[in-house]
Amino acid sequence: MEKHRLHGTGPRYRKSGGRVVYAVEELKSWADQGLRTSTSDPGTGTVRPAHPARR
């Protein structure tokens, strides 16, 4: 998750003191972007890898 935060590819989060805190709804919403029903299902979204997007 740290790499996702660094590259901006992960779910939204909050900083509380020195801790990183995720709302369960944010985690679920982010994870659901990659939800599929089969290997042939193109889905509606993509969970991007934890590295900078290529330009």
N, C-alpha and C positions, 0 to 999 in steps of 0.2 A: 504494500500500500504506500510505503514511503516513496518508491519510484513513481507510482501513479501520481502522487501529490506533486512531486518535483516536476514532472512533465505535463501536468494538467490533464491527464487522461483518466483520472479516477473520479470517485463520487465527491460531492461537496462535503466539506468538513468544517469543524470549528476548532479553534485553539482555546483551551481553558487552562490558564496557568501555562505550564510547559507541556501539557498533554494535548494530543490530537483526539478529537471526539467526533464520531460519526453517528448521525441519527439513523435508526434502523430503516426508516422509510427511504432515506437517501441510498443506503447500501442496497436495499431491495430493488429500487428503481434502476440503479446503475447495473446491477447484475442481470436484471430482467431484459436489458437491451440485447443480451446475447442469447436469449431464450429461444430454443428450437424444439420441434417435435420429432424431427428425424434428421438424418445426415443430408437428405436432399432438400430440406426446408431452408429457403434462403433467409427466412426471418425478416424482421422489420428494422433491425438495428444491429450495431456491432459494438462489442466491448473492445476498444483499441488496446494494443499491447503497451506495456509500461516502458516506452521509449519515445523520444521526440518524433513527431510526424515528419515524414520526408516531404520536402518541398519541390 
